[in-house]
């Protein structure tokens, strides 16, 4: 009886269920249709307002817009670009009806596994709908709207017309929309002049325009290009011979005009804001981007870099372009980037040596060893042997014999003098006493994110870091031990005057306030007594450290006043030596001084703060022993650690003083 009743009602129940599902689908469809733009508006879509980038002193640094878009008829677009785009973005483009059902199901499974909206499975038709009508947000509602619009596009346009619309609307970053403008922007070529390799590079960019831009990162762009070429080979669009020839073609980009203001800085901004706000909003939204850069300081920085590099090239008989440099200047209190020079000529090379390049810092790394030592009881008057030493092989490091740059030794000296005169052996003895791991921990706390290898030679700057990392770490010393994440964007404002983006930046205590004061005092001694004497011409208190890598391949000076921290690197992109005598003092310090003298013009003198618990004591500059007031040099000590007459002289443990 019960079974017959179920059989009787089952068809009705299924009919009601299917009707409900169909009704929900229809309701959802018409609900989405209500909010969708009219397809006939497609041909009339126009570029939106210009986004302007402002310096902190009101100068327009750059303008980003969609105006750099020149539509090209499909028949004029190289077959290689069309094939590369289809092979990479949507292999079944000519077979589906606007939505790739199989791909969509794969994406659904992937998103469920990931627990978030991760994969979109957008066809070229869907991407065309998104690029013309929708925001870049990753939501299910937008995805559904995209699918509905794709169906409408397929009914209204042929496949070739949709492909043409897509190829003329793709955002490539750097203000370039469409493949024709991409060819001009990145290669300085018209479409019919592009090689297969260049077509593949362009086709690979839509996935992540900022990341795969050849102007920002040629290595990543080349890798992505080769992925596209392999996909073209797999589907039979190109032969093995064509593939091998294309993957071996170097990436050569177009030179930019020299009209850009702070081009390395604005290139980094494009990358950051493109990731945060999306390319469409950035180039179509008519935003005001207010930045930290001070254009007055920027001009001083660019002039100093150009002059300093030319001086090195002239001394060493090198051709223009063989030497390059980077300069970064930060606000000590906030971490805001005030000046940013990534190279001598952005038109010749977009590679940013201030932010992207990782090079050996040489002796400019020594303050991190000192900072770790201070936490273990080291003071300015702690004695150390500056004598020949061989460190035995260990589980972490091979046998090592460090040498001083001068080739001579000074015997037993205090650490204040060792740092001021950039003696290598004392720094090596200290890291041996502390362990490389302990020094790495301290450097990481000061914002060094580059990989640091746990070798004793780390004390002399053997691990590569960026100039920005170094400069931000030194700024923390000047800021009472508080490290600020370097930052450029103050806020982004939309056309209605609403702030739509105001980033928060990390700040942390990296060094105890008293330890920071002692390090600053030791770095002031570098300028007053040691390798940084040329910086004494800068008005007011100045502290800093020179750095020279092996064979003078890298020359650095990282220094600061109570307000500004600036770092300068000079070197050659191919890693060759600058010249036998081109040290940090000779090649980098003059650039720093030139910049900082101008930066400090007409500014009131400000002094480094002295926190409670820190006292000043007169000591002998060599032995570190206390002297009568007015004799020797004044040095800062944490109260209770200062040298006293008649007391035992502080030394590193005896085993580290032995030869």
Wavefront OBJ file of the C-alpha trace (Angstrom):
o trace
v 0.000 0.000 0.000
v 2.773 2.445 0.996
v 4.822 1.551 -2.097
v 1.908 2.163 -4.421
v 1.301 5.529 -2.767
v 4.963 6.503 -3.324
v 4.793 5.414 -6.966
v 1.678 7.495 -7.405
v 3.190 10.722 -6.017
v 6.815 10.327 -7.216
v 6.264 11.681 -10.772
v 4.422 14.676 -9.389
v 7.163 15.362 -6.829
v 9.888 15.142 -9.483
v 7.926 17.443 -11.763
v 7.548 19.994 -8.964
v 11.285 19.719 -8.092
v 12.433 20.141 -11.682
v 9.996 23.008 -12.126
v 11.375 24.686 -9.020
v 14.941 24.288 -10.279
v 14.011 25.594 -13.717
v 12.046 28.439 -12.182
v 14.977 29.350 -9.940
v 17.285 29.290 -12.937
v 14.956 31.496 -14.964
v 14.511 33.852 -12.009
v 18.282 34.015 -11.522
v 18.813 34.645 -15.231
v 16.299 37.498 -15.373
v 17.563 38.839 -12.051
v 21.054 39.020 -13.501
v 19.709 40.444 -16.765
v 18.169 43.300 -14.831
v 21.620 44.547 -13.742
v 23.484 43.858 -16.969
v 24.545 46.545 -19.453
v 23.069 46.535 -22.916
v 25.158 44.604 -25.409
v 24.491 47.226 -28.068
v 26.525 49.634 -25.910
v 29.624 47.596 -26.721
v 30.665 49.624 -29.728
v 30.250 52.886 -27.826
v 32.367 52.056 -24.779
v 34.859 54.880 -24.351
v 38.037 55.282 -22.361
v 37.387 56.657 -18.913
v 39.208 59.424 -17.112
v 42.947 59.704 -16.636
v 44.514 58.518 -13.375
v 47.114 60.997 -12.153
v 50.000 60.241 -9.823
v 51.097 63.098 -7.553
v 54.261 63.616 -5.553
v 53.969 64.801 -1.964
v 54.929 68.301 -3.133
v 52.166 68.429 -5.748
v 53.994 67.493 -8.953
v 52.215 65.215 -11.448
v 54.648 62.313 -11.777
v 52.724 60.245 -14.293
v 49.362 59.817 -15.977
v 47.802 56.415 -16.495
v 44.899 55.975 -18.817
v 43.213 53.781 -21.375
v 43.801 56.348 -24.099
v 46.828 54.438 -25.360
v 44.574 52.060 -27.263
v 44.485 51.787 -31.027
v 42.082 49.079 -32.265
v 43.357 46.902 -35.100
v 41.215 44.896 -37.554
v 41.573 41.160 -37.003
v 43.148 40.600 -40.418
v 46.037 42.947 -39.480
v 46.763 41.136 -36.230
v 49.496 38.515 -36.767
v 48.303 34.943 -36.973
v 50.928 34.059 -34.355
v 49.274 36.324 -31.764
v 45.838 34.892 -32.502
v 47.125 31.328 -32.280
v 49.114 32.045 -29.114
v 46.143 33.654 -27.374
v 43.812 30.782 -28.242
v 46.384 28.122 -27.306
v 46.986 29.826 -23.976
v 43.629 31.269 -22.988
v 40.897 29.179 -24.639
v 41.762 26.217 -26.873
v 38.103 25.370 -27.509
v 37.192 28.959 -28.441
v 35.829 28.069 -31.886
v 33.874 25.080 -30.505
v 31.989 26.368 -27.435
v 28.950 28.665 -27.279
v 30.540 31.277 -25.003
v 30.944 29.186 -21.863
v 33.225 26.157 -21.651
v 31.106 23.760 -19.586
v 33.898 21.221 -19.060
v 36.330 23.925 -18.016
v 33.712 25.446 -15.741
v 33.160 22.118 -13.984
v 36.906 21.712 -13.490
v 37.046 25.192 -11.980
v 34.114 24.437 -9.645
v 35.906 21.328 -8.347
v 39.151 23.296 -7.942
v 37.380 26.085 -6.048
v 35.622 23.620 -3.737
v 38.940 21.942 -2.959
v 40.590 25.307 -2.333
v 37.710 26.510 -0.146
v 37.668 29.849 -1.924
v 37.088 31.453 -5.331
v 40.397 30.568 -6.902
v 39.955 29.494 -10.535
v 37.692 31.190 -13.044
v 37.667 29.065 -16.232
v 36.839 32.150 -18.303
v 36.596 31.706 -22.046
v 37.775 34.412 -24.424
v 34.124 35.418 -24.838
v 33.688 35.719 -21.070
v 36.897 37.730 -20.760
v 35.647 40.017 -23.524
v 32.440 40.564 -21.548
v 34.400 41.239 -18.369
v 36.864 43.631 -20.010
v 34.075 45.683 -21.607
v 31.408 45.667 -18.923
v 32.354 44.258 -15.521
v 34.599 44.977 -12.555
v 37.618 42.751 -11.823
v 36.240 41.515 -8.474
v 36.291 37.752 -7.940
v 32.736 36.884 -6.879
v 30.222 34.258 -7.930
v 27.696 36.954 -8.936
v 30.165 38.614 -11.282
v 31.053 35.219 -12.713
v 27.394 34.486 -13.452
v 26.920 37.899 -15.072
v 30.009 37.245 -17.148
v 28.538 33.954 -18.383
v 25.179 35.537 -19.296
v 26.903 38.358 -21.181
v 29.071 35.808 -22.979
v 25.960 34.012 -24.228
v 24.562 37.305 -25.504
v 27.836 38.180 -27.235
v 27.894 34.815 -28.979
v 24.390 35.432 -30.337
v 25.236 38.921 -31.568
v 28.787 38.520 -32.926
v 30.756 35.956 -34.906
v 33.738 34.210 -33.320
v 36.183 36.328 -35.319
v 34.412 39.519 -34.237
v 34.580 38.444 -30.587
v 38.272 37.608 -30.949
v 38.898 41.024 -32.498
v 37.035 42.749 -29.646
v 39.099 40.786 -27.136
v 42.475 41.430 -28.748
v 41.781 45.163 -28.863
v 40.699 45.427 -25.230
v 43.149 43.255 -23.268
v 44.862 45.230 -20.463
v 48.629 44.735 -20.686
v 49.659 47.105 -17.910
v 51.759 50.252 -18.252
v 48.703 51.941 -19.769
v 48.641 49.696 -22.836
v 45.317 48.202 -23.950
v 45.074 45.907 -26.948
v 47.747 44.002 -28.840
v 48.623 46.868 -31.190
v 49.489 49.217 -28.341
v 51.290 46.376 -26.535
v 53.576 45.879 -29.528
v 54.404 49.580 -29.587
v 54.741 49.927 -25.830
v 56.949 46.927 -25.128
v 58.859 46.474 -28.397
v 58.500 49.762 -30.270
v 57.075 47.866 -33.250
v 53.955 47.767 -35.363
v 52.037 44.492 -35.428
v 53.465 43.343 -38.764
v 57.013 43.770 -37.430
v 56.653 41.448 -34.425
v 58.560 38.168 -34.295
v 57.005 34.875 -33.200
v 58.760 35.189 -29.827
v 57.397 38.704 -29.320
v 53.885 37.578 -30.262
v 54.112 34.783 -27.692
v 55.354 37.156 -24.997
v 52.430 39.505 -25.633
v 49.993 36.575 -25.568
v 51.353 35.416 -22.221
v 50.904 38.725 -20.430
v 47.099 38.870 -19.832
v 47.356 36.239 -17.078
v 49.365 38.683 -14.912
v 50.319 41.903 -16.759
v 52.467 43.376 -13.992
v 54.326 40.163 -13.200
v 55.070 39.250 -16.822
v 55.865 42.722 -18.128
v 59.236 42.682 -19.937
v 59.782 46.227 -18.681
v 59.562 45.091 -15.070
v 61.113 41.623 -15.157
v 62.626 40.229 -18.333
v 63.372 36.859 -16.739
v 59.745 36.245 -15.734
v 58.504 37.560 -19.068
v 60.849 35.217 -20.919
v 59.737 32.248 -18.798
v 56.068 32.978 -19.486
v 56.793 33.483 -23.199
v 58.398 30.054 -23.378
v 55.369 28.480 -21.675
v 53.162 29.973 -24.399
v 55.494 28.763 -27.147
v 55.381 25.238 -25.705
v 51.588 25.345 -25.749
v 51.655 26.478 -29.383
v 53.992 23.595 -30.180
v 51.728 21.129 -28.365
v 48.661 22.086 -30.428
v 50.598 22.084 -33.695
v 50.585 25.836 -34.370
v 54.376 25.947 -34.757
v 57.106 23.482 -35.683
v 59.902 22.233 -33.435
v 62.370 24.359 -35.407
v 60.251 27.504 -34.944
v 59.903 26.719 -31.245
v 63.640 26.317 -30.683
v 64.440 29.499 -32.583
v 61.836 31.514 -30.643
v 62.785 30.314 -27.139
v 66.401 31.290 -27.820
v 65.513 34.812 -28.958
v 66.557 37.428 -26.346
v 63.911 39.761 -24.926
v 64.675 43.241 -26.278
v 62.303 45.990 -25.175
v 61.708 49.456 -26.576
v 63.445 52.473 -25.103
v 61.182 54.906 -23.326
v 61.309 58.627 -23.801
v 63.105 60.524 -21.080
v 60.016 62.559 -20.246
v 58.871 60.449 -17.290
v 59.350 61.886 -13.832
v 60.740 59.324 -11.359
v 60.151 56.463 -13.833
v 61.558 53.680 -11.648
v 59.348 54.834 -8.799
v 56.174 55.025 -10.882
v 56.914 51.616 -12.423
v 56.922 50.100 -8.926
v 53.712 51.981 -8.139
v 52.028 50.514 -11.216
v 52.947 47.038 -10.079
v 51.753 47.565 -6.494
v 48.509 49.313 -7.385
v 47.766 47.017 -10.300
v 47.779 44.117 -7.841
v 45.735 45.966 -5.230
v 43.159 47.777 -7.376
v 43.162 45.924 -10.686
v 44.398 47.156 -14.053
v 40.980 48.328 -15.263
v 40.316 50.600 -12.282
v 43.872 51.871 -12.348
v 43.770 52.898 -16.004
v 40.077 53.688 -16.438
v 38.984 54.980 -13.048
v 40.224 58.570 -13.170
v 41.922 58.193 -9.789
v 44.190 60.541 -7.879
v 47.164 58.645 -6.473
v 48.958 60.594 -3.752
v 52.453 59.336 -3.066
v 55.275 59.873 -0.612
v 57.867 60.887 -3.202
v 59.310 64.382 -2.835
v 60.060 65.582 -6.352
v 62.588 68.157 -5.164
v 64.602 65.371 -3.511
v 64.055 63.126 -6.532
v 65.724 65.626 -8.854
v 68.693 65.923 -6.488
v 68.958 62.121 -6.385
v 68.873 61.701 -10.174
v 71.485 64.414 -10.671
v 73.785 62.922 -8.028
v 73.554 59.415 -9.507
v 74.258 60.611 -13.052
v 77.224 62.723 -11.962
v 78.681 60.010 -9.733
v 78.420 57.249 -12.326
v 80.023 59.433 -14.981
v 82.920 60.095 -12.590
v 83.535 56.366 -12.069
v 83.369 55.655 -15.814
v 85.803 58.472 -16.553
v 88.279 57.323 -13.880
v 88.197 53.716 -15.041
v 88.021 54.358 -18.789
v 84.641 52.652 -19.100
v 82.048 53.436 -21.749
v 78.703 55.081 -20.920
v 76.272 52.462 -19.690
v 78.928 50.096 -18.310
v 78.432 51.399 -14.765
v 75.093 51.864 -13.086
v 73.771 52.880 -9.693
v 70.752 52.999 -7.433
v 69.692 55.441 -4.740
v 66.831 55.224 -2.271
v 65.879 57.786 0.375
v 63.424 57.112 3.203
v 61.704 59.163 5.862
v 63.292 57.808 9.042
v 60.108 58.133 11.109
v 57.596 56.646 8.645
v 59.471 54.522 6.096
v 57.992 56.600 3.267
v 60.072 56.564 0.091
v 61.110 60.160 -0.631
v 63.436 59.568 -3.592
v 63.954 56.491 -5.753
v 66.486 56.103 -8.552
v 66.789 52.610 -9.985
v 69.411 53.399 -12.598
v 71.037 56.089 -14.692
v 68.663 55.855 -17.676
v 65.233 54.237 -17.552
v 65.014 54.451 -21.325
v 68.061 52.211 -21.659
v 67.241 49.787 -18.837
v 64.096 49.397 -16.766
v 65.867 47.064 -14.311
v 65.511 48.649 -10.877
v 68.791 48.451 -8.982
v 67.361 50.099 -5.867
v 64.525 47.630 -5.312
v 65.036 44.535 -7.465
v 68.797 43.986 -7.636
v 70.338 41.744 -5.003
v 74.032 42.425 -4.557
v 76.656 41.834 -1.890
v 76.619 44.681 0.663
v 80.202 44.244 1.837
v 81.014 45.958 5.119
v 77.688 47.795 5.175
v 76.354 44.538 6.666
v 78.586 44.844 9.765
v 76.093 46.904 11.840
v 73.818 43.834 11.953
v 76.650 41.838 13.524
v 77.220 44.675 16.006
v 73.483 44.837 16.796
v 73.456 41.131 17.637
v 76.606 41.590 19.717
v 75.124 44.445 21.758
v 72.319 42.126 22.840
v 74.972 39.749 24.186
v 76.864 42.375 26.188
v 79.210 43.880 23.592
v 80.081 47.576 24.078
v 81.988 50.171 22.085
v 85.054 49.603 24.274
v 85.062 45.794 24.049
v 88.505 44.754 22.819
v 89.176 42.411 19.925
v 92.324 41.245 18.142
v 92.803 42.578 14.648
v 95.364 39.938 13.739
v 95.633 37.134 11.208
v 93.299 34.255 12.037
v 92.083 31.031 10.443
v 88.673 29.771 11.496
v 88.441 25.967 11.541
v 86.016 23.982 9.439
v 82.681 23.280 11.119
v 79.372 21.636 10.290
v 78.120 25.002 8.999
v 81.174 26.474 7.319
v 84.427 25.568 5.621
v 87.827 26.674 6.927
v 88.079 30.423 6.414
v 90.836 33.016 6.561
v 89.419 36.555 6.460
v 91.558 39.484 5.380
v 91.427 43.233 5.896
v 91.036 45.351 2.761
v 94.250 47.221 3.612
v 96.192 43.980 4.083
v 97.576 45.109 7.454
v 96.576 44.618 11.102
v 96.082 46.977 14.047
v 96.419 44.539 16.926
v 94.104 44.799 19.917
v 91.504 47.522 19.313
v 88.040 48.394 20.570
v 84.959 47.659 18.492
v 84.238 51.358 18.001
v 87.496 51.696 16.074
v 87.018 48.358 14.312
v 83.720 49.522 12.813
v 84.879 53.089 12.117
v 87.857 51.857 10.101
v 85.945 48.914 8.610
v 88.288 46.224 9.915
v 87.163 42.827 8.672
v 88.829 40.475 11.126
v 87.102 41.905 14.246
v 83.719 41.475 12.538
v 84.637 37.895 11.614
v 85.677 37.127 15.198
v 82.410 38.562 16.493
v 80.168 36.490 14.212
v 82.210 33.422 15.191
v 81.491 34.220 18.836
v 77.793 34.807 18.208
v 77.142 32.249 15.409
v 75.914 33.184 11.925
v 72.404 32.021 12.849
v 72.215 34.594 15.644
v 73.229 37.389 13.258
v 70.701 36.230 10.659
v 67.938 36.432 13.272
v 68.905 40.028 14.020
v 69.063 40.997 10.347
v 65.647 39.428 9.716
v 64.155 41.404 12.601
v 65.425 44.532 10.828
v 63.495 43.699 7.674
v 66.121 41.847 5.635
v 64.008 39.355 3.697
v 66.611 38.144 1.211
v 68.132 34.739 1.864
v 71.125 34.978 4.205
v 73.486 32.013 4.214
v 74.824 30.964 7.651
v 78.506 31.371 6.823
v 81.110 33.310 8.796
v 81.698 35.443 5.693
v 78.187 36.830 6.223
v 79.873 39.275 8.621
v 81.603 40.838 5.614
v 78.454 40.984 3.494
v 78.760 37.817 1.417
v 74.982 37.251 1.120
v 73.119 39.341 -1.434
v 70.442 41.830 -0.349
v 68.583 44.748 -1.912
v 69.475 48.382 -1.408
v 65.945 49.078 -0.153
v 66.241 46.391 2.539
v 69.555 47.789 3.757
v 68.362 51.385 3.819
v 65.156 50.546 5.706
v 67.186 48.624 8.294
v 69.553 51.569 8.838
v 66.514 53.847 9.142
v 65.408 51.687 12.079
v 68.664 52.483 13.903
v 67.977 56.197 13.413
v 64.364 55.714 14.535
v 65.172 54.441 18.003
v 65.104 50.802 16.901
v 61.630 50.949 15.299
v 61.528 49.439 11.801
v 59.005 50.715 9.260
v 57.972 48.826 6.158
v 59.054 50.987 3.183
v 56.008 52.491 1.520
v 55.082 54.736 -1.392
v 51.312 55.161 -1.580
v 49.606 57.575 0.795
v 46.107 57.145 -0.643
v 44.080 56.644 -3.805
v 40.989 58.798 -4.370
v 38.239 58.078 -6.897
v 36.413 60.620 -9.074
v 33.797 61.244 -6.389
v 36.473 62.245 -3.875
v 36.239 59.059 -1.828
v 39.412 57.445 -0.510
v 39.327 53.917 -1.915
v 42.802 52.770 -0.882
v 44.955 53.776 2.068
v 47.452 51.033 2.817
v 48.577 50.120 6.292
v 52.252 49.482 6.769
v 54.000 47.297 9.282
v 55.985 48.857 12.101
v 57.826 46.887 14.757
v 60.489 47.261 17.412
v 63.545 45.588 15.909
v 66.264 46.835 18.247
v 66.090 48.029 21.845
v 66.084 51.826 22.025
v 69.331 51.961 24.018
v 71.085 49.556 21.639
v 69.933 51.635 18.669
v 71.445 54.762 20.243
v 74.789 52.983 20.681
v 74.776 51.740 17.063
v 73.982 55.253 15.808
v 76.894 56.589 17.859
v 79.232 53.967 16.382
v 78.056 54.825 12.862
v 78.610 58.518 13.612
v 82.187 57.531 14.441
v 82.527 56.097 10.915
v 81.881 59.627 9.617
v 83.842 61.509 12.289
v 86.898 59.253 12.425
v 86.844 56.526 9.788
v 85.963 55.512 6.241
v 83.017 57.919 5.937
v 84.832 61.196 6.644
v 83.744 62.723 3.333
v 80.188 62.897 4.713
v 81.225 65.490 7.298
v 80.349 68.254 4.811
v 76.644 67.426 5.211
v 75.205 69.827 7.807
v 74.097 68.369 11.126
v 74.649 64.913 12.629
v 75.406 62.190 10.074
v 75.952 58.457 10.537
v 76.576 55.667 8.068
v 78.727 52.856 6.777
v 80.645 52.150 3.607
v 80.539 48.785 1.899
v 82.733 47.196 -0.760
v 82.284 43.659 -2.039
v 85.041 41.330 -3.211
v 87.138 42.722 -6.095
v 85.219 46.014 -5.890
v 82.216 44.601 -7.742
v 79.835 46.551 -5.513
v 80.353 49.904 -3.811
v 77.876 51.167 -1.217
v 77.253 53.831 1.342
v 74.225 53.603 3.604
v 73.803 56.619 5.836
v 71.302 58.729 7.690
v 70.531 61.942 9.477
v 67.830 62.178 12.171
v 65.303 62.775 9.343
v 66.491 60.978 6.198
v 68.025 57.564 5.549
v 69.608 57.105 2.130
v 71.412 54.232 0.472
v 73.604 54.289 -2.630
v 74.849 51.314 -4.642
v 77.265 51.552 -7.572
v 78.250 48.617 -9.741
v 78.046 46.877 -13.086
v 75.056 44.810 -14.147
v 77.316 42.030 -15.427
v 78.975 41.686 -12.013
v 82.422 42.736 -13.237
v 84.765 44.810 -11.095
v 84.332 48.571 -11.083
v 88.075 48.992 -10.761
v 90.734 48.074 -8.219
v 90.249 51.221 -6.104
v 86.522 51.824 -6.564
v 85.470 51.250 -2.962
v 82.329 52.381 -1.197
v 84.208 55.468 -0.003
v 85.333 56.393 -3.502
v 82.444 55.375 -5.772
v 79.258 55.497 -3.658
v 79.925 57.992 -0.862
v 80.367 61.020 -3.201
v 76.904 60.346 -4.678
v 75.411 60.128 -1.183
v 77.124 63.359 -0.110
v 76.057 65.196 -3.280
v 72.447 64.150 -2.731
v 72.323 64.725 1.013
v 73.977 68.161 0.899
v 71.178 69.344 -1.373
v 68.502 67.496 0.589
v 69.551 69.205 3.824
v 69.632 72.710 2.340
v 67.730 75.263 4.432
v 66.694 72.651 7.018
v 67.057 73.227 10.735
v 69.664 71.057 12.418
v 68.099 68.154 14.313
v 70.031 65.831 16.633
v 69.750 62.121 17.241
v 67.709 61.453 20.386
v 69.438 60.028 23.457
v 67.100 57.732 25.391
v 67.090 57.273 29.147
v 69.606 54.758 30.372
v 72.339 55.817 27.930
v 75.345 57.870 29.032
v 78.303 59.511 27.288
v 81.852 58.651 28.376
v 85.244 59.889 27.139
v 87.353 56.969 25.904
v 90.582 56.388 24.036
v 89.556 55.858 20.367
v 91.910 52.878 19.957
v 91.893 51.006 23.266
v 88.440 52.016 24.463
v 89.838 52.817 27.914
v 88.215 55.688 29.837
v 90.054 59.017 29.650
v 89.819 62.350 31.405
v 86.925 64.584 30.303
v 87.894 66.477 27.159
v 90.430 63.861 26.077
v 89.861 61.101 23.535
v 86.384 60.750 22.019
v 82.914 60.689 23.497
v 81.105 57.380 23.150
v 77.680 56.209 24.263
v 77.147 53.287 26.614
v 74.138 51.701 28.212
v 74.342 52.739 31.838
v 76.201 50.113 33.823
v 78.268 48.861 30.870
v 80.570 51.881 30.557
v 84.340 51.350 31.087
v 85.687 52.375 34.493
v 89.193 53.236 35.598
v 90.846 50.279 37.273
v 88.186 47.822 36.131
v 89.130 44.868 33.870
v 88.985 45.767 30.196
v 86.037 44.088 28.426
v 87.099 41.593 25.761
v 85.559 38.991 23.583
v 85.987 35.546 25.195
v 89.669 34.575 25.212
v 89.290 31.786 22.664
v 88.167 34.339 20.082
v 91.267 36.466 20.673
v 93.644 33.604 19.905
v 95.340 33.401 16.517
l 1 2 3 4 5 6 7 8 9 10 11 12 13 14 15 16 17 18 19 20 21 22 23 24 25 26 27 28 29 30 31 32 33 34 35 36 37 38 39 40 41 42 43 44 45 46 47 48 49 50 51 52 53 54 55 56 57 58 59 60 61 62 63 64 65 66 67 68 69 70 71 72 73 74 75 76 77 78 79 80 81 82 83 84 85 86 87 88 89 90 91 92 93 94 95 96 97 98 99 100 101 102 103 104 105 106 107 108 109 110 111 112 113 114 115 116 117 118 119 120 121 122 123 124 125 126 127 128 129 130 131 132 133 134 135 136 137 138 139 140 141 142 143 144 145 146 147 148 149 150 151 152 153 154 155 156 157 158 159 160 161 162 163 164 165 166 167 168 169 170 171 172 173 174 175 176 177 178 179 180 181 182 183 184 185 186 187 188 189 190 191 192 193 194 195 196 197 198 199 200 201 202 203 204 205 206 207 208 209 210 211 212 213 214 215 216 217 218 219 220 221 222 223 224 225 226 227 228 229 230 231 232 233 234 235 236 237 238 239 240 241 242 243 244 245 246 247 248 249 250 251 252 253 254 255 256 257 258 259 260 261 262 263 264 265 266 267 268 269 270 271 272 273 274 275 276 277 278 279 280 281 282 283 284 285 286 287 288 289 290 291 292 293 294 295 296 297 298 299 300 301 302 303 304 305 306 307 308 309 310 311 312 313 314 315 316 317 318 319 320 321 322 323 324 325 326 327 328 329 330 331 332 333 334 335 336 337 338 339 340 341 342 343 344 345 346 347 348 349 350 351 352 353 354 355 356 357 358 359 360 361 362 363 364 365 366 367 368 369 370 371 372 373 374 375 376 377 378 379 380 381 382 383 384 385 386 387 388 389 390 391 392 393 394 395 396 397 398 399 400 401 402 403 404 405 406 407 408 409 410 411 412 413 414 415 416 417 418 419 420 421 422 423 424 425 426 427 428 429 430 431 432 433 434 435 436 437 438 439 440 441 442 443 444 445 446 447 448 449 450 451 452 453 454 455 456 457 458 459 460 461 462 463 464 465 466 467 468 469 470 471 472 473 474 475 476 477 478 479 480 481 482 483 484 485 486 487 488 489 490 491 492 493 494 495 496 497 498 499 500 501 502 503 504 505 506 507 508 509 510 511 512 513 514 515 516 517 518 519 520 521 522 523 524 525 526 527 528 529 530 531 532 533 534 535 536 537 538 539 540 541 542 543 544 545 546 547 548 549 550 551 552 553 554 555 556 557 558 559 560 561 562 563 564 565 566 567 568 569 570 571 572 573 574 575 576 577 578 579 580 581 582 583 584 585 586 587 588 589 590 591 592 593 594 595 596 597 598 599 600 601 602 603 604 605 606 607 608 609 610 611 612 613 614 615 616 617 618 619 620 621 622 623 624 625 626 627 628 629 630 631 632 633 634 635 636 637 638 639 640 641 642 643 644 645 646 647 648 649 650 651 652 653 654 655 656 657 658 659
